[in-house]
Amino acid sequence: MAADELVAFARELRAEGLPVGTGAVEDYCRAVALLGPRSLYWAGRVTLVGRHEEIPVYDRVFARTWGWAPDPEQQQRREQVRVSVSELDAAAAAEGEAGPPEVTLASRVELLRHKRFEDCTDEELAELGRIAVRIARALPRRLPRRRGPARAGSFDLPRTLRRSLRTGGEPFERRYTARRPVTRRLVLLVDVSGSMAAYSRALLVLAHAVRREHRRTEVFCFGTRLTRATRALGARDTDEALRRLAAEVTDWEGGTRIGESLKEFLDREGHRGAARGAIVVVYSDGLDVGDPRLLRDQMARLARLAHRVVWLNPLKQDPAYEPLARGMAAALPYVDVFAEGHTLASLEEVARALV
């Protein structure tokens, strides 16, 4: 199976509104290469589809592109099997050249999804990063104001007339425009103070993986000051990205001034920047040493600008936890989703709650 055919299929899915990123296309090509043409349909279902409601669109485009569709009974049976792309390499190594392996849900993946970040090794965090791309694919989408070329939609008279110049002024080919859904911008504000040292590295590893799939992701680190981490996390290799970030962030494991950091973020990225209409995720335990009134005022500004405000506090994993810290108490009235975010499974639950 030629790679350009697989890429063309992915372009057709993108034209139908599915948020198929470059990383997903790479995973699809690798999956087909490992499993063979017989797994063409299911390799795409695993790597290119992020939501259940996208399956009918995928099926329609698949049948139109490849000229066949899977057996309905076989499809119903396989709906019970969940496949992870991160397991494909291991399955291929175990099977060798014997033929396409039967890939099923590995217990190791489930254990990693529910393992607390502070207990993960560097190797486990890297594996979680490869699994975390599904979070980016599950982010909610919106309709932009601008219209673009489409197969169906509103009649585009100017483009139709320009096209007719090739056929002597006869408008044989009609052109249309439509507003294609785009994934909402994601902004991550990660607390790198001393009290969050056990969690911040894990979330930055996941942020690197999510940004590779969702290029509109913006990442900022804060402790006693705010540092934009998006450029450093643009490196393809995770370790290299974290090395660059360590050189830029000067307040690792220091104090926490959430209100001042939020004010700097909003002054810089507020009305015309990354915050407007975005999903803003604050990852912090809320142990602020600054003025709680400043934090309250800045959270009110953020709530007016952002589409949704999510606060992830790893202390919330304790059933006895109560948000009594003055920083957390000041921010909570302006938070749309308040969750623990201490495992990958909890982050996936937050992503589903945003849809």
N, C-alpha and C positions, 0 to 999 in steps of 0.2 A: 504494500500500500504506500503510494508516494506521499511525502509529507505535504506537498503543495495541495493535494486533494483534501487532506485533513484540515489544513489551514483555510481553504476555501469554504469548507463546511462550517467552520467556526465563524467565518465572516457572515455567512447566511444567517446563523443564529443571532449574531450581533445586529444584523439588519432588521431582525424581527423583534428586537427590544431586549434580548437576554444580555445581562452584563458579563460577557465572556472576556476576561482579561488575558494578557499575554502569558502570565504564569499558568493559567488554566489550559491554554492551548498547548504549551510545552508539556504539561502533565498528560494531556490527551494523546499527543504523539508518542510519548514514552510508553503509555499504557498499551496502545495499539501495537507498538513494536515488540513489547514483551509478551502480550497475550495473543497476538495474531488477529487476522481479519475476522475470525469467527466471533470475537468479542467486541466488534466495532461499535455496536449499539450500547452495550453496557459500560464500556470504557468511557464513552461520551456522557452517559447518564451520571457516572460517578464524578467526572472531572469538570464538566461544563454546566451542570445544573445545580443550583444552590437552593432552590425552593420547590416545594411540591407543586405549586400552581404553575411552575414553568414547564412541567413535564409534557402537557398537551402541545405546547408550542414546539418543544424539542422533538416530539414524535412526528409532528406534521412536517417540520423542516427535514428531519431524517428521512422520512418516506419520500419526500420530494427530491432530495439530493441523491440518495443511494438507490431508490427504486424498490425498496422492500422494507418490511417492518417485522418486529419479532412476533412470535406466536403469543396470543393473549394468555393462554394457560401458563406458558413458561414465564411470561412477564409477571403474572400474579404470584407465582411461586417465588420468583427472585425478589419481589418487593419485600420479602421477609429477611433478606440478606443485606447487610450494610457492608460496603467495601470502602477501605481507606487507601488513598493513593500511596501513602507512606509505606504500605505493606507490599507494594508491587515488586520492589527490588528484592526483598527477602523471599517472596514466593518464586521469583524467577531464578534466584540463586539455588533454592532448594530443588527445583524441578530440572534445572540445567537445560539441555536441549531436547528433553523428552517430549515436550509439547506444551500447550497452554495450560497453566496451573488453575486449579479450582481455588479461588481466593475467597476466604470467609473472614468474618470479624474476629480479629485476634484479641485475646484477653489482655495482652500487654497494652494495646492501644486504649482499652477501656480503663485499665489501671492508671495509665498516664493522664487520661482526661480528668480523673477524680483525685489525682495526687496533688497535695498542696505545693504551691510554688517554692516555699522555703525549704521543702524536703527534696527538691529535684536536683540532680547533678547537671553539669554543663551539657553532657550528651543528651540527657532527657529533655532539657530545655530546648536544644536544637531540634529534637524530634517533635516536640510540641509546636515549635514554630512552623514545621512543615504541615502539621495537621490544622493549624490555626487559620489557614487561608479560607476555610469554609465560613469563618466569621465575616470576612469581607464580602463574600458572595451572598450572605444573608442580610446585608444592610438594606434598610428601606430606600426606595427610589422616589423621585419626584419628576414632574413634567416641567421642563425648562420653558422659558418664554420664546426662545428662538426656535424656528422651524428649520428642518433640513430635508434633503431629498429622501423620498420614501417610495415604496412600491404601491402604496395606497394612501389615501387621505384627501386633503384639499387639492383641488386642481391648480397647478402652477402654470398660469398663462405665459409669463415671460420666458420661462425655460422651454415651454412647449413651442413658442414661436421661434426661439433661437434654434431649437432642434429642427424645425421645419425648413430652415434654410438649406439643409443638406438634401432635402427631397423636393426642391423646387417650390417651396412655400406651402406644400401640402402637409398638414399636421398629422402624419400617420402615427407618430409616437407621442403619446400624452405623458406629461410629467406631473408628479404630485409632491406635495410637502406634508410633513407631519412633525409633531413634537414627540421625540423619542424619550422614553424614561431614562433618566441618568441617576446613578447612585449618589445619595447625599454625601456631602463632604463630612469627613470624620476628623475631629480634633481631639487629640489625647494630651492631657495635662498630667504629667507624671511627677509625683512627689519623690525626690531623691534624698530626703533628709535622713538622719540617723535612724529614726524610728521605723522607716520604710525600707531600710537597706536589704532586708531579706526578701522583699517583693519587687522592688523597682527594677532590678536587672531582668527578672523573668518577664515583666510586662514590656520592657524595651525590646527583648528578643521577639516577643509576639508582635509588637508594633512594627518591627522590621519586616516580619513576614506578611503582615496585613498590608503594609504600604507597598510591598512588591506587587500585590494583587490589585490594590486599590490606590492608584497614584494620586488621588485627591486627598489623601490622608496627611494631616499636619500633626507633628509631634513637638511638644515643648516639655522641658524639664524645669522644675522649680524647687528651691529650698529657701534660701534667703534672697534669691534673685531668679529671674526668668531667663532661660536659654532656649533658643530655637534649635531643635534636634533633627529637623526634617532633612537637612542637607547631609549631615553625618550619616543618618540611617539610609541614605540613598545608595551606599556601597552595596554591591551584590552579596559579598560574603558577610555573614553575621558577625564573626569575630572582628573583622576589619571595621565594620560599622561601629561596634562598641568601642574599639580602640580610638577611633576618630571622636566619638562622643565623649569619651573620658578626657580627651585633651581639651575639649571645648567647655565642659561643665566644670566650674571651679568650686562649687559648693556641695560636693558629694558628702553625704552623711553629716551634714551640719544641722542648723536649726531650720524652722519652718515659718515662713511668713506668707501665708496663703493669700490674704487680702491684698498685700502689696504686689504679689506676683500676678494675681488676677487683674488688678488695675493696670499694670504694665501691659498685660496681654490685650485687654480690651482697648486701651489707648492706641495700641499698635495694630491690632487685628480686629477692631470692633466693627463699626458700621459699614465700612467698605472692604473689610478683610475677611479672614477665614471664619469668623464667628457667626456671621449672618446666615441664617437658615441651615446651620450645620448641626450635627449631633456632637455635642461636647461632652467628653468623658473626663472627669477628674478622678485620679487614682491617688487617694490619700487617706490617712487615718484620722485626719481632722484635728490633730494635736498642734494647734496654731499658737505661736507665741506673740502674734501681733494683735492689733486692735480688732475685736470681734465686730465692732460697728462698721469698720472699713470692709471687712469680709462680707457682712450682710448687704451693704450697699452695692458692692461689686457683683455679688451673686444675683441681686435684683436686676442689674444691668445685663448680666449674661442671660438671665431667663427671658428678658424681653427680646434679645437678639437671636438666640439659638432656637433651632427647631425642637430639640429635646436636650435636657441637661441630665446627665447620668453621673452619680457619685458612687465610686467603688471603694469600699472600706474593708480591708481584710480583717479588721477586728470584729466585724459583724458575724463572722463564722462561729463565734462563741454564742450559744443560745442565751447566755446571761448578759450579753452586751446591751447597753443602752447608750444612745448618743448624747451623753451628758457633758462632754468636753465643750468648752465655750465656742470654739471654732466650728465644730460639727453642729452644735445647736443653732448657731447663727445662720449656717448655710442650708440646713435641711428644709426650711419652708419653700425654698426656690428650686428644689431638686425634683425632677419628674420620676426618676428611677433610682432607688437606693438599694444597693446589693453588696455582697461581700467581695466577689471577684478574686478569690484566692486559689481557684482551680480553673482549668480550661473549660470544664463542664459548666461552671457557674457563669463564665463569660458567654458561652453559647446560649445559655438561658436568657441572659440580658439581651443578646442580639435578637432572639426570637420575640422578646417582649417589645422591642422597638418597632416591629413590623405592623 
